[in-house]
Amino acid sequence: MNKRRIDKFSIVDIPTQSEIEKQQLNRTLVMIMLGTLLAVTFLISMTFTFKTIQLASELPDADMLKAHKPDQATLIYDINNKLIANIHGDEDRVLVSLDKISPYLQRAVIAVEDNRFYSHKGIDLIGTIRAGFNNFSGDGSIQGGSTLTQQLVKNSFLSPERSFKRKLIEAILAIRVEKNFTKDKILEMYLNQIYWGNLSYGAEKAARRYFKKSASKLDLAESALLAGLIKAPEGYSPYRNFEGAKFRQKLVLERMEHYGYITHKQRIQAEEQSLKLASPKQSYSKFPYFVDYVSYLLRQTYGEDVVRRGGLRVYTTLDPKVQEIAEKTIKEGVKSIPKGSGVTQGALVSIDVDNGYIQALVGGMDYQKSNFNRAVFAKRAAGSSFKPVVYLTGLRLGKITPESPIVDSPISFNTGWNVWSPHNWDGKYMGKMTVRKALTLSRNTPTVRVALKVGVDSIIETARLLGIKSPINRNFSIALGSTGISPLEMTTVYSTLAREGVYMEPTAIIRVEDSDNNILDQHDRDPIRVVSPNFVAQLCSILVDVVEKGTGKQAKLKNRVVAGKTGTTDDVRDIWFSGFTPDTATVIWMGNDQNTPLNGVFSSNCAQLWGIFSTEYYKIKDISPRYFRKPVKTDVLKQDKKDKNDKKISIEKVSRNKSKKNKDAKKEDKKVKSEIEDTFEQDYDIKPENKPAKTEDTTPRSIETKPQYKYPQKYPPKHGHDSDNVKPKTQNPEQNFAPVPKSETRQEMALDSKNSSGPQLRPKQVNNESDIEQRVQRYLKGSQ
């Protein structure tokens, strides 16, 4: 830049030629960039406009709202295809005009859901941007991005799919609705359309369900509570989550004050007002606990919206006659026990052994008073009902046989955290006895000795194979039933035993169809061999003795063989009887929701109820008496000394001549094993092509099964069961043996009570397996 004096007072800067050219180049580049940006913007806008116009031409007419039909109910049928319940089908929506709805409710809904309702034209860009910012910043705002008009359109026409295309369709339809209907009419349709929880569709039904009054008579506090439910009707239900409902009510009142609908004084008065809620409307008038469980399964698969509004047709396994007997048994059984006993609740689950169908399920005394389904969701200590799992572990690992000697005497050992000294319920000890007698009389110390022989991990593995899914603590107290298990899980375990070691996922649903009779899901019976049948037969022979001459005598049935096990927990907080015949498995639990000790009652009370239920059950069932298979007689199952890894187990035949060479003995082992497996495979009709191929590798492997509900199924279920049609998926017989746990650091899951958000599972370091094995070996040497 050159400087030039133009007079004696002034000096000016004169740009050079290069600087002039640079400025012109910069202006040219800016113009090119702006032109490109405008061109791209124009193309995008034209494309978007074209697509929008094309999409708009394909959308339904907004006038269809005038002819909109109410949503269809989900219908639930029993095993005889007779209707037993419907979800909101008997809750007819009562349509009312806007002047029949309290102004408080109108303003509360507008304040919390769409405060610019009367100013926008169907979509609210300002509200959407603000809602997005609030969600991003996490300031606790309760206002969503969709307008009332958009919500009405979504509930009336659209699926719950989350996509940009659906949001665009929603916006276009909302604008059309705004052009065809007045604001008051849109608000009226919205308040009559939405779901308010407690089986209430529409404002009028909601007012009557929650407060036993018409919508026109709702006061400010009641209106704010209802408006707060819209976001999550079931999650904020005042019957299930009163604190959450009150929190939402307070937020609604704050927004109403903020937008000038009410004064500060009105807000404070409404917050402090005591709400008088009506008794909750129950979902079902007949077989409520069973239908409650079916409803739970449907929601897990299809979602709340589809279950409430989708018109599903659900065909279940419920046998109404069996269910009636089950409900009568629990109600009369609990009432017959003296009030001072502390028994106030009971549960019962009955499963058809042949197909895994849950034919009856009772989750409590009175669904009207408590809809908590104890049969499914209560995790109660199993007590001695868990002992068969321990003994089956010993049988399948070759540590014991029914006639093995075992000692009933005091026992103590160091767990690493404390000294555990389990004792018998009667405080007495009976000395040396057989395994059969120990389980028949439900002695505790012999059970602990079996647990020490097999190890905790093997017990847990057996529990998983039999169908227990609940968390199991990794300590030896599980041998005496310290683990919390639901009655449904317990029934699954005993039904697997009744099936001679064949697992079937218990099911309550046979088939699900949509309103057009298209099959959405169908149960497919999927039997899986999880335990060698001879080991189960050995255990069942002992469990028959439990009923014939042990702790379960009250469960005897005339002309029918029964196997089962009583169960009583520490301080007698829970009492059980888990029993089965070759065709049916039924479990009964009694106790109380406070988990307090019971007085003057024992597991024999449950066994007595089991006998009453089963007697009535077989009066209505045309089932010929069947018998458990006798186990193939074997001597002690011992470890193969040549296997250094302790993973192979051989069976020694009673008649084996000890003078034979080892080579001949091994051949005899294979022959006995083959005879055992073939005997049971013939009964289950396992055809040659279904048998596992013979391989030279006989290394035992454990079977890990994690049964769960699978949707959808491909094939129709088999309604009438023929035992010859059960074709378990078999594995190599050696796979029924569990491997010896490796010596590695284990982790136990413990509750973290310090977390303010609620109990959380956290890993807890425990001693490794080698330490446990060393302690067990020291104990075994000391007891010899």
C-alpha positions in Angstrom: 0.0 0.0 0.0 1.5 3.3 -1.1 0.9 6.6 0.8 0.4 9.8 -1.1 0.2 13.4 0.2 -2.7 15.3 -1.5 -2.2 18.5 0.3 -0.3 19.8 3.3 -2.9 18.4 5.7 -3.9 15.0 4.3 -2.2 11.8 3.3 -4.3 9.0 1.6 -3.6 5.3 1.0 -3.6 4.2 -2.6 -4.1 0.3 -3.1 -1.8 -1.5 -5.4 -2.9 -3.4 -8.4 -2.3 -6.8 -6.7 -4.5 -5.8 -3.8 -7.3 -4.8 -6.1 -7.1 -8.1 -7.9 -7.2 -10.0 -4.6 -10.3 -8.2 -3.4 -12.1 -9.0 -6.8 -11.1 -12.7 -6.4 -12.6 -12.8 -2.9 -15.8 -11.3 -4.0 -16.0 -13.8 -6.9 -15.5 -16.8 -4.6 -18.1 -15.5 -2.2 -20.6 -15.1 -5.0 -19.8 -18.7 -6.3 -20.3 -20.2 -2.8 -23.6 -18.3 -2.3 -24.8 -19.4 -5.7 -23.9 -23.0 -5.0 -25.6 -22.9 -1.6 -28.7 -21.4 -3.0 -28.8 -24.0 -5.8 -28.4 -26.9 -3.4 -31.0 -25.4 -1.1 -33.4 -25.0 -4.0 -32.9 -28.5 -5.1 -33.4 -29.9 -1.6 -36.5 -27.8 -1.1 -37.9 -28.8 -4.4 -37.3 -32.5 -3.8 -38.8 -32.2 -0.3 -41.8 -30.4 -1.7 -42.3 -32.9 -4.4 -42.0 -35.8 -2.0 -44.3 -34.1 0.4 -47.0 -33.4 -2.2 -46.6 -37.0 -3.5 -47.0 -38.4 0.0 -49.9 -36.1 0.9 -51.8 -37.3 -2.1 -51.6 -40.9 -0.8 -52.8 -40.0 2.8 -56.3 -40.7 4.1 -58.8 -37.9 4.2 -59.0 -36.2 7.6 -62.8 -36.5 7.4 -62.3 -40.2 8.2 -62.1 -39.1 11.9 -65.8 -38.6 11.8 -66.3 -42.3 11.0 -63.5 -43.5 13.2 -64.5 -46.7 15.0 -63.5 -47.5 18.6 -60.5 -49.8 19.1 -61.0 -53.5 19.3 -60.6 -55.5 22.5 -58.1 -58.3 23.0 -60.1 -61.5 23.5 -58.7 -64.3 25.6 -60.0 -67.9 25.3 -59.5 -71.0 27.4 -58.3 -74.4 26.1 -61.8 -75.2 25.0 -61.8 -72.0 22.8 -64.4 -70.4 25.0 -64.1 -66.7 25.8 -63.0 -66.2 29.4 -61.8 -62.5 29.4 -61.3 -59.5 27.3 -58.9 -56.6 27.8 -61.0 -53.4 27.9 -63.6 -55.1 25.7 -66.2 -54.7 28.4 -65.1 -51.1 29.0 -67.3 -49.3 26.5 -66.0 -45.8 25.7 -68.6 -43.2 26.7 -68.4 -40.3 24.3 -69.3 -36.9 25.7 -69.3 -33.4 24.3 -66.7 -30.8 25.4 -69.2 -28.9 27.5 -69.6 -32.2 29.6 -65.9 -32.2 30.5 -64.6 -30.1 33.4 -62.8 -26.9 32.2 -60.1 -27.8 34.8 -59.4 -31.0 32.9 -59.4 -29.2 29.6 -56.9 -26.6 30.8 -54.8 -29.2 32.6 -54.4 -31.3 29.5 -53.6 -28.3 27.3 -51.0 -27.0 29.8 -49.1 -30.2 30.1 -49.5 -31.5 26.6 -49.8 -28.6 24.2 -49.9 -25.1 25.7 -50.0 -23.4 22.2 -53.0 -25.5 21.1 -55.2 -22.6 20.3 -52.6 -20.7 18.4 -50.9 -23.2 16.1 -52.3 -24.8 12.9 -51.7 -28.4 13.7 -47.9 -28.5 14.2 -46.0 -26.3 16.6 -42.4 -25.7 15.5 -41.6 -23.5 18.5 -42.9 -26.2 20.8 -41.0 -28.9 19.0 -37.7 -27.0 19.2 -38.3 -26.2 22.8 -39.1 -29.8 23.7 -36.0 -31.0 21.9 -33.9 -28.5 23.8 -35.4 -29.5 27.1 -34.9 -33.2 26.4 -31.3 -32.5 25.5 -30.6 -30.3 28.5 -32.5 -32.6 30.8 -34.3 -29.8 32.7 -37.2 -32.0 33.7 -39.7 -30.5 31.4 -42.9 -32.6 31.0 -44.1 -31.2 27.6 -43.6 -33.3 24.5 -43.0 -32.2 21.0 -46.3 -33.4 19.4 -49.4 -31.3 19.5 -52.8 -32.6 20.7 -53.8 -32.7 17.0 -50.8 -34.8 16.1 -51.5 -37.1 19.0 -55.1 -37.5 17.9 -53.9 -38.3 14.4 -51.3 -40.8 15.6 -53.8 -42.6 17.8 -56.5 -42.7 15.1 -54.5 -43.5 11.9 -50.9 -44.3 12.4 -48.7 -47.1 13.9 -46.3 -46.4 16.7 -43.3 -46.7 14.3 -40.6 -44.1 15.0 -39.3 -42.7 11.7 -39.0 -39.4 9.9 -41.6 -40.5 7.3 -44.2 -41.3 10.0 -43.6 -37.9 11.7 -44.0 -36.2 8.3 -47.3 -38.0 7.7 -48.4 -37.1 11.1 -47.7 -33.4 10.5 -49.5 -33.4 7.2 -52.6 -35.1 8.6 -52.6 -32.8 11.6 -52.7 -29.7 9.3 -55.6 -31.3 7.4 -57.5 -32.0 10.6 -57.0 -28.4 11.7 -58.6 -27.3 8.4 -61.6 -29.6 8.7 -62.4 -29.3 12.4 -62.6 -26.5 15.0 -60.2 -26.4 17.9 -62.9 -27.3 20.3 -63.9 -30.3 18.3 -60.3 -31.5 18.0 -60.0 -31.2 21.8 -63.2 -33.1 22.3 -62.1 -35.9 20.1 -58.8 -36.1 21.8 -60.2 -36.2 25.3 -62.6 -39.0 24.3 -59.9 -41.0 22.4 -56.9 -41.4 24.7 -56.2 -44.1 27.3 -56.1 -42.9 30.9 -55.1 -46.2 32.6 -57.2 -48.4 34.9 -59.0 -49.7 31.8 -60.4 -46.2 31.1 -60.7 -44.9 27.6 -62.0 -41.4 27.3 -62.3 -38.7 29.9 -65.8 -39.8 31.1 -64.7 -43.3 31.8 -61.5 -42.1 33.5 -63.5 -39.8 35.8 -65.8 -42.6 36.8 -63.1 -45.2 37.2 -60.8 -43.1 39.4 -63.3 -40.8 41.3 -66.8 -42.2 40.7 -68.0 -39.0 39.2 -68.7 -37.7 35.8 -66.1 -35.7 33.9 -68.1 -32.5 34.3 -67.7 -32.6 38.1 -63.9 -33.1 38.3 -62.2 -30.5 40.5 -58.8 -29.0 40.0 -56.8 -31.5 42.0 -58.5 -34.5 40.3 -58.1 -33.0 36.8 -54.4 -32.4 37.4 -53.9 -36.0 38.5 -55.7 -37.3 35.4 -53.8 -35.0 33.1 -50.5 -36.3 34.6 -51.4 -39.9 33.7 -51.5 -39.3 29.9 -47.7 -39.7 29.5 -47.6 -43.2 31.1 -51.1 -44.3 32.3 -49.9 -47.6 33.9 -46.5 -46.3 35.1 -48.0 -43.4 37.0 -51.2 -45.2 38.1 -52.1 -43.9 41.6 -53.0 -47.5 42.6 -49.5 -48.8 41.8 -47.3 -45.8 42.0 -49.1 -43.1 44.1 -45.9 -41.1 44.7 -45.3 -41.0 41.0 -48.9 -39.9 40.3 -48.6 -37.1 42.9 -45.3 -35.9 41.4 -46.9 -35.7 38.0 -49.9 -33.9 39.5 -47.7 -31.3 41.0 -45.9 -30.6 37.7 -49.2 -30.2 35.9 -50.4 -27.7 38.5 -47.1 -25.7 38.2 -47.6 -25.5 34.4 -51.2 -24.4 34.9 -50.0 -21.6 37.2 -47.2 -20.7 34.8 -49.6 -20.2 31.9 -52.1 -18.3 33.9 -54.9 -20.9 34.1 -54.9 -20.9 37.9 -53.6 -18.7 40.7 -50.8 -19.6 43.1 -53.3 -20.0 45.9 -55.3 -22.5 43.8 -52.2 -24.5 43.1 -51.2 -24.8 46.7 -54.7 -25.8 47.7 -54.9 -28.5 45.0 -51.5 -29.9 45.9 -52.5 -30.2 49.6 -56.0 -31.7 48.8 -56.6 -35.3 49.8 -57.6 -37.4 46.9 -60.4 -40.0 47.4 -59.7 -42.6 44.8 -62.3 -45.2 43.9 -61.4 -48.9 44.2 -59.3 -49.9 41.2 -61.3 -51.4 38.3 -60.1 -55.0 37.9 -59.1 -56.2 34.5 -60.9 -59.5 34.6 -63.9 -60.8 36.5 -63.1 -64.5 36.0 -59.8 -66.3 36.6 -58.0 -63.0 37.2 -54.6 -64.3 38.1 -54.2 -66.5 35.1 -55.4 -63.8 32.7 -53.2 -61.4 34.5 -50.2 -63.6 33.6 -51.3 -64.0 30.0 -51.7 -60.2 29.8 -48.2 -59.8 31.1 -46.8 -62.1 28.5 -48.6 -60.3 25.7 -47.3 -56.9 26.8 -43.8 -58.2 26.9 -44.2 -59.3 23.3 -46.5 -56.8 21.6 -46.5 -53.8 23.8 -49.2 -52.1 25.9 -50.8 -50.3 22.9 -51.4 -53.4 20.8 -52.7 -55.4 23.8 -55.2 -52.6 24.7 -56.3 -51.7 21.2 -55.1 -54.2 18.7 -57.9 -56.7 18.7 -55.7 -59.8 19.4 -57.3 -63.2 19.7 -55.4 -65.2 22.4 -56.0 -69.0 22.8 -54.6 -70.2 26.2 -53.9 -73.4 28.0 -56.3 -72.7 30.9 -58.7 -75.5 31.8 -61.6 -73.6 33.5 -62.7 -76.6 35.6 -59.2 -77.1 36.9 -58.8 -73.4 37.5 -62.0 -73.3 39.6 -60.8 -76.2 41.7 -57.4 -74.5 42.2 -59.0 -71.2 43.3 -61.4 -72.9 45.6 -58.5 -75.0 47.1 -56.4 -71.9 47.9 -59.3 -69.7 49.2 -60.8 -72.4 51.5 -57.4 -73.8 52.4 -56.0 -70.5 53.7 -59.3 -69.6 55.5 -59.3 -73.0 57.2 -56.0 -72.3 58.9 -56.3 -70.5 62.3 -55.9 -66.7 62.1 -53.1 -66.7 64.6 -50.9 -68.8 62.2 -49.9 -65.8 60.1 -50.9 -67.5 56.9 -52.8 -64.9 54.8 -51.8 -65.8 51.2 -51.4 -68.8 49.0 -50.5 -69.7 45.4 -51.0 -72.8 43.2 -49.6 -73.8 39.8 -50.6 -76.9 37.9 -48.9 -78.1 34.7 -49.9 -80.8 32.3 -46.7 -83.0 32.2 -47.4 -84.3 28.7 -47.3 -80.9 26.9 -46.1 -78.3 29.4 -49.5 -76.5 29.4 -50.2 -74.4 32.5 -53.8 -75.5 33.1 -54.3 -73.6 36.4 -52.6 -70.7 38.1 -53.7 -68.9 41.3 -51.6 -66.0 42.5 -53.3 -65.1 45.7 -56.4 -65.2 47.9 -58.4 -62.3 46.3 -57.5 -60.4 43.2 -59.8 -57.6 44.2 -57.8 -56.9 47.3 -54.3 -57.6 45.9 -53.5 -58.1 42.2 -49.9 -59.1 42.9 -49.4 -62.4 41.2 -47.5 -64.5 43.7 -47.5 -67.6 41.5 -45.3 -65.8 38.9 -43.6 -62.9 40.6 -43.1 -63.8 44.2 -39.6 -65.2 44.9 -39.9 -67.1 48.1 -37.3 -69.3 49.8 -37.9 -72.9 48.6 -36.8 -74.7 51.7 -36.6 -78.4 51.5 -38.5 -78.4 48.2 -35.1 -77.6 46.7 -33.4 -80.7 48.1 -34.3 -83.0 45.2 -32.1 -80.7 43.0 -29.2 -81.4 45.3 -29.7 -85.1 45.4 -30.2 -85.3 41.6 -26.9 -83.5 41.2 -25.3 -86.2 43.3 -26.9 -89.0 41.3 -26.0 -87.6 37.9 -22.4 -86.9 39.0 -22.0 -90.4 40.4 -21.4 -89.3 43.9 -24.4 -91.2 45.4 -27.1 -93.8 44.7 -30.4 -94.1 46.6 -28.8 -96.8 48.8 -25.5 -95.1 49.5 -24.7 -94.7 53.2 -24.7 -91.1 54.6 -24.5 -89.7 58.1 -27.1 -87.5 59.9 -24.9 -85.8 62.5 -23.8 -82.2 63.4 -21.7 -80.5 60.9 -19.9 -77.1 60.7 -17.5 -75.7 58.3 -15.8 -72.4 57.4 -17.4 -70.7 54.4 -14.7 -68.1 54.1 -16.9 -65.5 55.7 -18.3 -67.3 58.7 -18.8 -70.7 60.2 -22.0 -72.3 59.0 -23.6 -75.0 61.3 -26.8 -76.2 59.7 -29.1 -78.4 61.8 -32.2 -80.5 61.4 -35.6 -79.0 62.0 -36.3 -81.1 65.1 -32.8 -80.5 66.6 -32.1 -84.3 66.6 -29.7 -86.5 64.6 -30.3 -90.0 63.5 -26.8 -91.2 62.7 -26.0 -93.4 59.8 -28.7 -94.0 57.2 -29.2 -94.3 53.4 -29.6 -91.5 51.0 -33.1 -92.7 50.4 -34.0 -92.4 54.0 -32.3 -89.0 54.4 -34.4 -87.4 51.6 -37.5 -89.3 52.6 -37.3 -87.8 56.1 -36.0 -84.5 54.9 -32.9 -84.5 57.0 -30.8 -81.4 56.6 -27.2 -82.4 57.5 -27.1 -85.3 55.0 -28.3 -82.9 52.3 -25.4 -80.6 53.1 -23.0 -83.5 53.0 -24.2 -84.3 49.5 -23.8 -80.6 48.5 -20.2 -80.7 49.8 -19.5 -83.8 47.6 -20.9 -82.2 44.4 -20.1 -78.5 44.8 -22.2 -75.4 44.5 -21.6 -74.9 40.8 -22.9 -78.3 39.9 -26.1 -77.8 42.0 -26.7 -74.5 40.2 -26.2 -76.2 36.9 -28.8 -78.9 37.7 -31.2 -76.2 38.8 -30.8 -74.4 35.5 -31.3 -77.6 33.6 -34.5 -78.3 35.4 -35.9 -74.8 34.6 -35.0 -72.4 37.4 -34.2 -69.0 36.0 -34.1 -66.8 39.2 -30.7 -65.7 40.5 -29.1 -68.3 42.7 -26.6 -67.3 45.4 -23.3 -69.1 45.1 -23.0 -70.6 48.6 -23.8 -73.9 50.3 -27.0 -72.6 52.0 -28.8 -73.1 48.6 -28.7 -76.9 49.5 -31.4 -76.2 52.1 -33.5 -73.9 49.9 -32.3 -70.4 50.7 -32.8 -69.3 47.1 -36.0 -67.4 46.2 -38.0 -69.2 43.6 -41.5 -68.6 42.2 -44.2 -71.3 42.4 -44.2 -71.4 38.6 -40.5 -72.1 38.5 -40.9 -74.8 41.2 -43.7 -76.4 39.2 -41.4 -76.4 36.1 -38.7 -78.2 38.0 -41.1 -81.0 39.2 -42.7 -81.3 35.8 -39.3 -82.0 34.3 -38.8 -84.7 36.9 -42.2 -86.1 36.1 -41.2 -86.2 32.4 -38.2 -88.3 33.4 -35.6 -85.6 32.7 -37.2 -84.0 29.6 -37.6 -80.2 29.9 -40.4 -78.4 28.3 -40.9 -74.6 28.6 -44.2 -74.1 30.5 -46.6 -72.2 28.4 -49.9 -70.3 29.0 -50.5 -69.3 25.4 -51.2 -71.8 22.6 -51.8 -69.3 19.8 -52.2 -65.6 19.1 -54.1 -64.2 16.1 -54.9 -60.7 15.0 -58.4 -59.4 14.3 -58.2 -60.8 10.8 -57.4 -64.3 12.1 -53.8 -64.2 10.9 -51.6 -66.2 13.2 -49.0 -64.0 14.9 -47.6 -66.6 17.3 -48.0 -70.3 17.9 -46.6 -72.5 20.6 -44.5 -75.3 19.4 -43.8 -78.1 22.0 -40.0 -78.4 22.2 -38.9 -81.2 24.5 -35.2 -81.3 25.4 -33.5 -84.1 27.3 -31.5 -82.4 30.1 -30.9 -85.3 32.6 -30.3 -89.0 32.1 -33.6 -90.8 32.7 -32.2 -93.4 35.0 -30.9 -90.8 37.4 -34.4 -89.1 37.5 -36.0 -92.5 38.0 -33.8 -93.1 41.0 -34.8 -89.7 42.4 -38.5 -90.3 41.7 -38.3 -93.6 43.6 -37.2 -91.7 46.7 -39.8 -89.0 46.2 -42.5 -91.6 46.1 -41.3 -92.8 49.5 -41.6 -89.2 50.7 -45.4 -89.4 50.1 -45.8 -93.1 51.1 -43.9 -93.0 54.4 -42.2 -89.7 54.8 -43.1 -86.0 55.3 -45.6 -85.9 52.5 -48.1 -88.5 53.7 -51.0 -86.0 53.5 -50.7 -86.0 49.7 -51.5 -89.6 49.2 -54.1 -90.4 46.5 -56.2 -93.5 46.2 -55.1 -95.8 43.4 -52.5 -93.4 42.1 -48.8 -93.2 42.6 -47.6 -89.8 43.8 -44.1 -88.3 44.2 -43.3 -85.1 45.9 -41.5 -83.1 48.5 -42.5 -80.9 51.4 -40.7 -77.6 52.0 -40.3 -75.4 55.1 -38.0 -72.5 55.4 -36.1 -71.0 58.4 -38.5 -69.7 61.1 -41.3 -71.3 59.0 -41.8 -68.2 56.9 -42.9 -70.3 53.9 -44.4 -73.7 53.5 -44.6 -75.7 50.3 -45.6 -78.9 48.8 -44.4 -79.8 45.3 -46.0 -83.0 44.0 -46.4 -84.8 40.8 -47.8 -87.9 39.1 -46.7 -89.2 35.7 -49.3 -86.9 34.1 -49.6 -83.7 36.3 -47.3 -81.6 38.4 -48.7 -79.2 41.0 -47.1 -76.9 43.5 -48.8 -75.2 46.5 -47.2 -72.4 48.5 -48.6 -70.6 51.6 -47.3 -67.7 53.7 -47.8 -64.0 53.9 -46.6 -60.9 52.0 -44.8 -59.5 55.0 -42.5 -62.6 55.1 -43.0 -63.0 58.9 -42.7 -66.3 60.7 -45.8 -68.6 60.8 -47.2 -70.3 63.8 -48.6 -73.8 64.2 -48.5 -74.7 60.5 -46.1 -76.9 58.6 -45.5 -78.1 55.1 -47.9 -80.9 55.8 -50.7 -78.4 55.6 -49.7 -77.7 52.0 -49.5 -81.4 51.3 -53.0 -81.8 52.6 -54.3 -79.1 50.3 -52.4 -80.7 47.4 -54.3 -84.0 48.2 -57.6 -82.1 48.2 -56.9 -80.4 44.9 -55.6 -83.5 43.2 -58.6 -85.6 44.4 -61.0 -83.2 42.8 -58.8 -82.8 39.8 -58.9 -86.5 38.9 -62.7 -86.6 39.4 -63.0 -84.3 36.4 -60.1 -85.7 34.4 -60.4 -88.9 32.4 -56.8 -90.0 33.0 -56.0 -93.6 33.7 -53.5 -94.3 36.5 -49.9 -94.3 35.3 -46.8 -95.3 37.1 -43.2 -94.1 37.4 -40.6 -96.2 35.7 -38.5 -98.3 38.0 -34.8 -97.4 37.8 -32.3 -99.8 36.4 -30.5 -101.3 39.4 -26.9 -100.1 39.6 -24.2 -100.1 42.2 -22.2 -97.1 43.2 -21.4 -94.8 40.3 -17.7 -94.1 40.6 -15.1 -92.0 39.0 -12.9 -93.4 36.3 -9.4 -93.4 37.9 -7.8 -93.2 34.4 -9.4 -89.8 33.8 -7.1 -87.3 35.4 -9.5 -84.5 34.7 -12.3 -86.2 36.8 -14.7 -85.6 34.0 -15.7 -89.2 33.0 -18.0 -91.4 35.1 -18.5 -95.1 34.6 -21.3 -97.3 35.8 -20.3 -100.5 37.6 -22.8 -103.3 37.3 -23.8 -105.2 40.5 -23.1 -108.6 39.0 -19.7 -107.7 37.6 -17.0 -110.2 38.4 -14.2 -108.4 40.2 -11.7 -110.8 38.8 -12.3 -109.7 35.2 -9.7 -107.7 33.5 -10.2 -103.9 33.2 -10.8 -104.1 29.5 -13.7 -106.5 29.9 -15.1 -104.3 32.7 -15.2 -101.3 30.4 -17.0 -103.2 27.7 -19.6 -104.2 30.3 -20.0 -100.5 31.4 -20.9 -99.5 27.8 -23.4 -102.3 27.6 -25.2 -101.3 30.8 -25.3 -97.6 29.7 -26.7 -98.6 26.4 -29.4 -100.7 28.0 -30.4 -97.8 30.3 -30.7 -95.3 27.5 -32.4 -97.6 25.1 -35.1 -98.5 27.7 -36.1 -94.9 28.1 -35.7 -93.9 24.4 -38.2 -96.6 23.4 -40.8 -95.0 25.7 -40.2 -91.6 24.3 -40.3 -93.0 20.8 -36.8 -91.6 19.9 -36.4 -93.0 16.4 -33.0 -94.1 15.1 -32.6 -91.1 12.9 -33.1 -88.9 16.0 -30.4 -90.6 18.0 -27.1 -88.8 18.4 -24.3 -90.3 16.3 -21.9 -92.6 18.1 -18.5 -90.9 18.4 -15.3 -92.0 19.9 -15.1 -88.8 21.9 -16.9 -89.6 25.2 -15.7 -86.5 27.0 -18.7 -85.4 29.2 -20.2 -82.1 28.5 -22.7 -80.1 30.4 -26.0 -79.0 28.9 -26.8 -75.3 29.2 -30.4 -74.5 28.6 -31.9 -71.1 28.9 -35.6 -71.6 28.1 -37.6 -68.6 27.2 -40.7 -67.6 25.3 -40.1 -67.5 21.6 -42.1 -65.5 19.2 -43.3 -66.3 16.6 -43.6 -70.0 16.4 -43.9 -71.8 13.0 -46.0 -74.8 13.7 -49.3 -75.5 15.3 -49.3 -77.0 18.8 -50.4 -80.6 19.5 -53.6 -80.2 21.5 -54.3 -83.8 22.6 -51.1 -85.4 24.0 -50.0 -88.9 23.1 -46.9 -89.9 25.1 -45.5 -91.7 22.0 -45.3 -88.3 20.2 -43.0 -86.7 22.7 -39.6 -86.7 20.9 -37.0 -85.2 23.2 -34.0 -83.7 21.6 -31.3 -86.0 22.9 -27.7 -85.4 23.3 -24.9 -87.9 23.7 -25.6 -89.7 27.0 -22.3 -88.6 28.4 -23.4 -85.0 28.0 -25.6 -85.4 31.0 -22.6 -85.3 33.2 -21.5 -81.9 34.5 -17.8 -81.0 34.2 -15.7 -80.4 37.3 -15.6 -76.6 37.8 -12.2 -75.1 36.9 -10.1 -73.5 39.5 -10.7 -69.9 38.7 -11.7 -66.7 40.5 -15.5 -66.6 40.9 -17.7 -63.6 41.2 -20.9 -63.5 43.2 -23.6 -60.9 42.6 -24.6 -59.0 45.7 -27.1 -56.2 46.3 -25.6 -52.7 46.4 -27.8 -50.9 49.0 -25.7 -47.7 48.7 -27.1 -46.9 45.3 -29.8 -44.3 45.8 -31.6 -45.3 42.6 -32.5 -48.6 44.1 -30.9 -52.1 44.6 -28.3 -52.8 42.0 -26.3 -55.9 41.4 -22.6 -55.5 41.9 -19.9 -58.1 41.6 -18.6 -59.4 44.9 -15.2 -61.2 45.0 -15.2 -64.6 46.6 -12.7 -67.3 47.2 -11.7 -69.3 44.1 -12.9 -72.9 43.5 -9.6 -74.5 44.6 -10.0 -73.0 48.1 -13.5 -74.4 48.3 -12.3 -77.8 47.1 -9.4 -77.8 49.6 -11.8 -77.0 52.5 -14.2 -79.8 51.3 -11.4 -82.3 51.1 -10.2 -81.4 54.6 -13.7 -81.8 55.9 -14.2 -85.2 54.2 -10.9 -86.5 55.5 -11.8 -85.4 59.0 -15.3 -87.0 58.9 -13.9 -90.4 57.9 
